[in-house]
Amino acid sequence: MYHDKHQVISHYEKSIVFVESLANINEEQWRTPIGPGKWTVAEVIGHLTPWDEFVLKQRLPFLFTKEGLPKGPNVEEMNVRAARDSRAQSKEETIANFINQRHQLMDALYQIVDKQWQQPFTIGATELTLHSYFASLVDHDLHHFSQIQKGLRI
């Protein structure tokens, strides 16, 4: 579905519009879990930002170099910290941080030449392409956006 950078960037543009639309929900909706045992909308959106930053700073600069990739963060720790931070931030701040980081990631994607989207690289023992790597990130976004829409019934 997301075969090239233009499709990924298009998704990211739509993700910004979706997150901007969340500015219209009230504070109670923003701070209420989206389901039993689930995060709040604030926490879901807040956890996406550090992952965009990780991809931007710790993956993209190293993928097509001879340098090894920096070790990835502990997923659980990073998500817990991001959720905690989003609870302490205002809705406006969380949304602005998401939009800012997403724009930075999109800007970096524009700089990648099209032919690199099918060029293989390895993370650990897994061989990937930018296409497959970003397809999983897009799927992650869509999963969470669907949860939010169901939780808010929008």
Secondary structure, DSSP 8 states (H G I E B T S, - for coil): ---SHHHHHHHHHHHHHHHHHGGGS-HHHHHSBSSTT--BHHHHHHHHHHHHHHIIIIITTTTTSSS-------HHHHHHHHHHHHHHS-HHHHHHHHHHHHHHHHHHHHTS-GGGGG--EEETTEEE-HHHHHHHHHHHHHHHHHHHHHHHT-
